[in-house]
Amino acid sequence: MAQGEAVTAYLDSLTPTARERVELIRARVHDAAPGLGETISYGILAFTLDGRTVCYTAGYARHASIYPLPDASEDPELAARMAPYVSGRGTLKFPHAAELPLDLVDEVVAAHLTRLRDG
């Protein structure tokens, strides 16, 4: 299966609410970095830049997630904004019952892009 077909199949497998939220995250990721690639990795949607993974997003019955957490050790404001959504050691979990913090999604993607470009 081609990557585009795999991405479409993944999105089609989500519940309507999960798909809507993943599509919102997906649009913000692409707005932040036009031209990113998409693939399915670890069974979820991954965004790539020059063959390297920027971040992942996934939809579930009760939430949508972004992986991994960006390093916010030098950005206490970003760390504080992420704190209510941190789940486990590397996940941001956005419950469907709450508003999706798209401005935070923008900041997380920007942090990941900075890491890739500076690394």
Secondary structure, 3 states (H helix, E strand, C coil): CCHHHHHHHHHHHCCHHHHHHHHHHHHHHHHHCCCCEEEEECCEEEEEECCEEEEEEEECCCEEEEECCCCCCCCHHHHHHHHHHEECCCEEEEECCCCCCHHHHHHHHHHHHHHHHHC
